[in-house]
Amino acid sequence: MSLAGARRHHPTRRRSDLPGLLSSLVRTIEGRIQSRLLRLGYGDVRPGHLGLLLQLDRNGARGSDLARRAGITKQSMGELVRELELADYVERRPDPRDGRARLIQPTGRGLMLIAHVRQAVAEVEGEAARQLGRERYAELQGTLAELIEVASPASGAVPVGPGAGPAGGQAVGSGRALRGVMAEPAGSGATAGSGPTTGPGPTAGPAGDVLLPKPLVV
């Protein structure tokens, strides 16, 4: 079912309040990404894992940094990391810059999963752009990015939603949750407002590395 079809299918469930709209949008995006992953055999990946996976690259990151980017507590992020670690998608390694710290790094299996997650994000965004039109979609990107900025705690404004959720996911009514699902890892080159495309799928690079398609930023 397309995004437009989903709206027609549940016409009485539409909400006009901002947290409700953002919550519905995130649930729809997460559900469509998860359905694509299920078809690829990733039955052990749930929506709460997406924000973590989309923040990782092959260099890894500290758990505290991942939690900050996703807008959740370190305890909640630790639970997500443990689940992905048990499934052999990530592993913990000493940080070469600080022997007391540990990095969360994707395994070979995890790199392929991340590539598929990013491809699924690109496909969902491409579908939305086709339905709305590229100009309206670019405007939506800019508006959401601005809303997230003004609603962040650093701005002094009241957050859009209730904030971080319990272990296993983010509070989907918040701007941070939307950013967590659609954000790209540090160091990638995509910028907000760039035209949405479906993009290439995962490909093999030098020494068997998986080249990860860049997600689009909302």
MITITOR-780155 format. One record per residue (C-alpha): residue in three letters; x, y, z. Coordinates in steps of 0.05 Angstrom, whole numbers, padded with zeros to 5 digits, always signed. Layout:
# MITITOR-780155
alaXYZ/...
This chain:
# MITITOR-780155
met+00000+00000+00000/ser+00027+00069-00019/leu+00033+00126+00031/ala-00027+00159-00002/gly-00065+00093+00003/ala-00049+00088+00077/arg-00080+00157+00087/arg-00144+00136+00050/his-00147+00070+00087/his-00150+00104+00156/pro-00185+00171+00142/thr-00216+00175+00211/arg-00150+00166+00248/arg-00118+00229+00223/arg-00096+00278+00277/ser-00082+00352+00268/asp-00039+00362+00330/leu+00035+00365+00315/pro+00059+00308+00361/gly+00005+00263+00331/leu+00024+00279+00260/leu+00098+00268+00273/ser+00083+00203+00310/ser+00041+00177+00252/leu+00094+00197+00202/val+00150+00161+00240/arg+00108+00099+00251/thr+00092+00097+00176/ile+00164+00106+00156/glu+00189+00054+00206/gly+00136+00004+00185/arg+00153+00010+00112/ile+00227+00004+00125/gln+00216-00057+00169/ser+00172-00091+00117/arg+00228-00084+00067/leu+00278-00113+00116/leu+00232-00171+00131/arg+00230-00189+00058/leu+00307-00191+00059/gly+00307-00238+00118/tyr+00321-00190+00175/gly+00267-00214+00221/asp+00307-00196+00283/val+00310-00121+00268/arg+00256-00077+00298/pro+00240-00003+00290/gly+00278+00015+00353/his+00343-00008+00322/leu+00338+00038+00261/gly+00362+00102+00294/leu+00424+00066+00319/leu+00440+00032+00253/leu+00432+00096+00213/gln+00483+00130+00257/leu+00537+00077+00249/asp+00592+00073+00197/arg+00651+00025+00192/asn+00692+00068+00240/gly+00642+00059+00297/ala+00622+00107+00352/arg+00618+00111+00427/gly+00552+00091+00458/ser+00544+00158+00492/asp+00551+00194+00425/leu+00501+00147+00392/ala+00451+00160+00448/arg+00460+00236+00442/arg+00449+00235+00367/ala+00387+00191+00373/gly+00359+00233+00430/ile+00352+00175+00479/thr+00386+00156+00545/lys+00452+00119+00548/gln+00415+00062+00584/ser+00365+00056+00526/met+00421+00057+00475/gly+00459+00005+00515/glu+00399-00042+00510/leu+00394-00032+00435/val+00469-00045+00428/arg+00464-00110+00468/glu+00408-00135+00424/leu+00446-00121+00360/glu+00509-00150+00391/leu+00474-00215+00406/ala+00450-00218+00334/asp+00522-00207+00309/tyr+00507-00140+00277/val+00554-00099+00321/glu+00612-00111+00368/arg+00648-00071+00422/arg+00721-00054+00412/pro+00771-00011+00451/asp+00774+00061+00428/pro+00846+00071+00402/arg+00842+00144+00424/asp+00822+00126+00495/gly+00835+00057+00525/arg+00782+00068+00577/ala+00726+00077+00525/arg+00696+00027+00477/leu+00670+00036+00407/ile+00608+00005+00378/gln+00627-00021+00309/pro+00586-00059+00257/thr+00609-00129+00239/gly+00611-00152+00167/arg+00540-00176+00175/gly+00522-00109+00206/leu+00551-00069+00148/met+00507-00106+00100/leu+00446-00094+00144/ile+00463-00019+00148/ala+00468-00017+00072/his+00399-00049+00066/val+00369-00002+00118/arg+00396+00059+00081/gln+00370+00032+00015/ala+00301+00022+00046/val+00302+00093+00072/ala+00320+00119+00003/glu+00264+00079-00029/val+00212+00104+00021/glu+00234+00176+00012/gly+00235+00169-00063/glu+00163+00144-00061/ala+00141+00202-00018/ala+00176+00251-00064/arg+00141+00223-00125/gln+00073+00228-00091/leu+00083+00299-00064/gly+00126+00326-00120/arg+00199+00344-00112/glu+00185+00417-00096/arg+00135+00403-00041/tyr+00179+00347-00014/ala+00240+00394-00010/glu+00196+00445+00026/leu+00175+00391+00075/gln+00247+00373+00088/gly+00265+00445+00102/thr+00205+00456+00148/leu+00219+00394+00188/ala+00293+00410+00195/glu+00275+00480+00219/leu+00223+00453+00267/ile+00273+00404+00297/glu+00323+00460+00306/val+00276+00508+00341/ala+00246+00452+00384/ser+00313+00424+00408/pro+00331+00435+00482/ala+00391+00478+00462/ser+00345+00529+00430/gly+00307+00540+00495/ala+00241+00524+00461/val+00191+00472+00486/pro+00205+00404+00451/val+00152+00380+00403/gly+00140+00314+00438/pro+00151+00279+00504/gly+00225+00266+00493/ala+00264+00202+00497/gly+00225+00138+00506/pro+00242+00074+00543/ala+00293+00023+00522/gly+00280-00003+00453/gly+00262+00061+00417/gln+00252+00135+00416/ala+00190+00176+00432/val+00162+00178+00362/gly+00122+00241+00376/ser+00186+00283+00379/gly+00227+00317+00326/arg+00288+00279+00352/ala+00255+00213+00336/leu+00242+00235+00265/arg+00314+00257+00258/gly+00337+00191+00288/val+00301+00150+00236/met+00322+00192+00177/ala+00389+00219+00198/glu+00455+00202+00166/pro+00520+00184+00203/ala+00572+00236+00216/gly+00618+00247+00158/ser+00571+00231+00101/gly+00560+00284+00048/ala+00485+00288+00039/thr+00452+00354+00058/ala+00382+00373+00075/gly+00341+00396+00016/ser+00379+00354-00035/gly+00334+00321-00085/pro+00308+00253-00062/thr+00326+00192-00102/thr+00321+00118-00093/gly+00396+00111-00100/pro+00438+00050-00115/gly+00436-00013-00074/pro+00494-00041-00033/thr+00557-00054-00073/ala+00624-00086-00060/gly+00684-00039-00053/pro+00759-00050-00044/ala+00778-00110-00002/gly+00706-00133+00001/asp+00681-00071+00037/val+00608-00055+00030/leu+00595+00013+00000/leu+00537+00042+00037/pro+00487+00086-00002/lys+00477+00152+00034/pro+00409+00163+00066/leu+00369+00225+00052/val+00360+00275+00108/val+00292+00299+00130/
